[in-house]
């Protein structure tokens, strides 16, 4: 397994990874039109001043994580945190997270935030294991899945 910067050509593989993950949760739908950033994912996050990382094994994208500084001073944000079902619990997500945190720290982050679908309970346990705290804030996305998301924050040392 390798972790590398994403390329714009990874969009189709990332869409498949996300769609497969969503399929694990009742009512969680993947529609291409709700993910326009996947047409050119590396360029999308680069334009935001960030980086999208992918994990690859045997030529297949098996994980992803994007890290971007927000307009709030000293705050980084994570997006597209996914690991294929067969690679969860293998250390893959920790390795992806380490890449994202290192990038954000190098850019001056003193805290990292993220939003996560309320249905992704396994992911929530992972974030908490990393030191994230779920804040008493939720948001509704009004997407095809009628998604609600929890807000997580981690203050860096």
Residue pairs with C-beta under 8 A, 6 or more apart in sequence:
1 55
1 56
1 57
1 62
1 87
1 92
2 55
2 56
2 57
3 53
3 54
3 55
3 56
3 63
3 95
3 96
3 99
4 53
4 54
4 56
5 42
5 51
5 52
5 53
5 54
6 14
6 41
6 42
6 45
6 51
6 52
6 53
6 54
6 64
6 66
7 42
8 39
8 40
8 41
8 42
8 43
10 41
10 42
10 54
10 61
11 38
11 39
11 40
11 41
12 38
13 54
13 60
13 61
14 38
14 41
14 54
14 61
14 64
14 80
14 82
15 30
15 32
15 35
15 38
16 61
17 61
17 62
17 63
17 64
17 82
17 84
18 30
18 35
18 38
18 80
18 82
19 30
20 84
20 85
21 82
21 84
21 85
22 28
22 29
22 30
22 145
23 30
24 85
25 117
25 119
25 120
26 119
27 119
27 145
27 146
28 117
28 119
28 145
28 147
29 144
29 145
31 143
31 144
32 38
34 143
34 144
37 44
37 45
41 52
41 66
41 80
42 52
44 52
45 51
45 52
45 66
45 68
45 79
48 68
49 68
49 69
49 107
50 66
50 67
50 68
50 69
50 103
51 66
51 67
51 68
51 100
51 103
52 64
52 65
52 66
52 79
52 80
53 64
53 65
53 66
53 67
53 96
53 99
53 100
54 61
54 63
54 64
55 61
55 62
55 63
55 64
55 83
55 87
55 92
55 95
55 96
56 62
57 87
62 83
62 84
62 86
62 87
62 92
63 82
63 83
63 84
63 87
63 92
63 93
63 96
64 80
64 81
64 82
64 96
65 78
65 79
65 80
65 81
65 82
65 93
65 96
65 97
65 99
65 100
66 78
66 79
66 80
66 100
67 76
67 77
67 78
67 79
67 99
67 100
67 101
67 103
67 104
67 112
68 76
68 77
68 79
69 75
69 76
69 77
69 104
69 107
69 108
69 109
70 76
70 77
70 113
74 108
74 109
74 110
74 111
75 109
75 110
75 111
75 112
75 113
76 100
76 103
76 104
76 107
76 109
76 111
76 112
76 113
77 112
77 113
77 114
78 97
78 100
78 112
78 113
78 114
79 114
81 93
81 96
81 97
81 114
81 116
81 123
83 92
83 93
83 96
88 122
93 126
94 130
97 130
100 112
101 109
101 112
101 156
104 112
104 156
105 156
109 156
110 155
110 156
111 153
111 154
111 155
111 156
112 132
112 153
112 154
112 156
113 151
113 152
113 153
113 154
114 127
114 132
114 151
114 152
115 139
115 149
115 150
115 151
115 152
116 123
116 124
116 127
116 149
116 150
116 152
117 145
117 147
117 148
117 149
117 150
118 138
118 147
118 148
118 149
118 150
124 134
124 150
124 152
127 134
127 152
127 154
128 134
130 154
131 154
132 152
132 153
132 154
133 152
133 153
133 154
134 150
134 151
134 152
135 150
135 151
135 152
135 153
137 150
137 151
138 148
138 149
138 150
138 151
139 148
139 149
139 151
140 146
140 147
140 148
141 147
141 148
141 149
